[in-house]
Amino acid sequence: MLYIRKYRTVLFPLLIACSGLIFICLLEYLGAFEGINTYLYDSAFRLRGSRNPSEKFIIAAIDEKTLNTLGTWPIKKNALCQPFR
């Protein structure tokens, strides 16, 4: 009992801090902060402004005819890169 009285000024705030941290983690796990997170994420992109897309990316559509010619999915990388060489 004397040990607890001696360190009560340290243990009580530590207990409160740990309880608060567990409570916040529980709220995060349950999705309570999802709306705030989405709003802040959108705001960051609005503040950054629009950017031109990079020309390094290509969207290649693969249809049934291509799958019949090259084989089943996944298609080998060298077959996918051939048209762009």
C-alpha positions in Angstrom: 0.0 0.0 0.0 2.8 2.3 0.8 4.4 1.6 -2.6 1.2 2.7 -4.4 0.9 5.9 -2.3 4.5 6.7 -3.0 4.2 6.5 -6.8 0.5 7.6 -7.1 1.5 10.9 -8.8 3.2 8.9 -11.6 0.9 5.8 -11.8 -2.4 7.7 -12.0 -1.5 9.9 -15.0 0.1 6.8 -16.7 -3.1 4.8 -16.2 -5.2 7.6 -17.6 -2.9 8.0 -20.6 -2.9 4.2 -21.4 -6.7 4.1 -21.0 -7.1 7.0 -23.4 -4.8 5.4 -25.9 -6.7 2.2 -25.8 -10.0 4.0 -26.2 -8.7 6.0 -29.2 -7.4 2.8 -30.8 -10.8 1.2 -30.3 -12.5 4.1 -31.9 -10.1 4.0 -34.9 -10.7 0.2 -35.3 -14.5 0.8 -35.3 -14.1 3.5 -38.0 -15.1 6.5 -35.9 -12.4 8.6 -37.6 -13.1 7.5 -41.2 -15.0 10.7 -42.1 -12.3 13.0 -40.7 -9.6 11.0 -42.4 -11.4 11.2 -45.8 -12.0 15.0 -45.4 -8.4 15.7 -44.5 -7.1 13.5 -47.4 -9.4 15.3 -49.9 -8.4 18.7 -48.5 -4.7 17.9 -48.9 -5.3 17.2 -52.6 -7.3 20.3 -53.1 -4.6 22.4 -51.5 -1.9 20.7 -53.7 -3.9 21.6 -56.8 -4.2 19.6 -60.0 -1.2 18.1 -61.8 -0.8 16.9 -65.3 -0.7 13.1 -65.6 2.6 11.4 -66.4 3.1 10.0 -69.9 5.0 7.1 -68.5 1.9 5.0 -68.0 0.0 3.1 -70.7 -3.3 1.4 -70.3 -3.4 -1.8 -72.4 -6.7 -3.6 -72.8 -6.6 -7.4 -73.1 -9.6 -9.0 -74.8 -10.6 -12.6 -75.5 -8.8 -12.7 -78.9 -5.5 -11.7 -77.2 -6.0 -14.3 -74.5 -6.6 -17.0 -77.2 -3.4 -15.9 -79.1 -1.0 -15.5 -76.1 -2.4 -18.1 -73.8 -4.1 -18.0 -70.4 -3.7 -15.4 -67.7 -1.1 -14.3 -66.5 0.5 -13.4 -69.8 4.3 -13.4 -69.8 5.9 -9.9 -69.5 7.8 -10.2 -72.8 4.6 -10.8 -74.6 3.0 -7.7 -73.0 6.0 -5.5 -73.8 6.3 -6.5 -77.4 3.9 -3.9 -78.8 5.7 -1.0 -77.0 9.2 -1.8 -78.3 
